[in-house]
Amino acid sequence: MSTDIAFERDDAATARASRNPNPGSEFAELRRRVSEAGLFARRPGYYAARTAVVTACYAGAWVVFGLLGDTWAQLLVAAFLGVVFAQVALVAHDLAHRQIFRTRRPSEFAGLIAGNLGIGMSYGWWMDKHTRHHANPNHEDLDPDVGPGILVWSAEQARASRGVTRMIGRRQTFWFFPLLTLEGFNLHVSAVRALARPGLRTRRWEAVLLTAHTVAYVAALFLTLSPGLAFAFCLVHQAVFGLYLGSTFAPNHKGMPAPTPEQQKDFLRRQVLTSRNVRGGRLVDVALGGLNYQIEHHLFPSMPSPHLRRAQPIVRAYCAERGIAYQEPGLVDSYAQALRHLHSVGAPLRAGRRQS
């Protein structure tokens, strides 16, 4: 099955469940309450301002880069650009969910500019992966975010692991954040690999824009900086980008339970019980791009991110009425829960090593 066909199937299924629930279902009642509060209305002014700020930071960083020239002070620019790249990715995330534009064409066009040209990430590849996650959060066989990889997310994956994964899995709690510094590089490699897949709908444009990004990035670094400084700039930039972006997604589902067969059939419980929110003020909202309201985002993925804060008390009260657990730890505690889960599922590997 091609990437686009799989995406369209999962996206349509999630959209139907979120936008057109069974009239008599519990989720239908929740959606009605949220709709009456006017929280599905578009926010063009907010997104115009947010995009303008992120674009100004992006362009300004490169202007400062050009003015500074060959100096080690450029590593500060590299770190700042890492933060800006992550913010561009968060805008691309909202585009993928059609929070900004209602229709596919303008969302896809803007997403390609932000993702492929702006930060060197395949927008089509990431959108497919993220949509499958939304359709089946924390499902070991269907959610690509908890599938087997360099880290293990369940005791079953730990027992089946081999090689580097098995070695890292024993102490993956300590490896987690250091590995996130490689996530930026992983996104670039995954983008190139995605171009080899025939099912990518905008494959030609993705290739053109990714090539333009890579050529411009490499040329800027090696024509402005000495070779050693250029490599250092790249390492700092991509490490900050990966660590920041990975840290925005890590608190949302890691360590939350996989859905039971009964919950898998119930859209409301499937989304709420596998997600956690992160408490915090406006600074946390900006830093995490609204993903700290993960429960509301999973229930209403096309809701503009500034409305998620207003939807939260409605959803939380409704879950309390229905006896549905609603997780909302602080930022530090959310990371602690994710790390404790990683430590727990790695137990079979540590036990096996002691016995061998």
Disulfide bonds with the S-S distance in Angstrom:
none
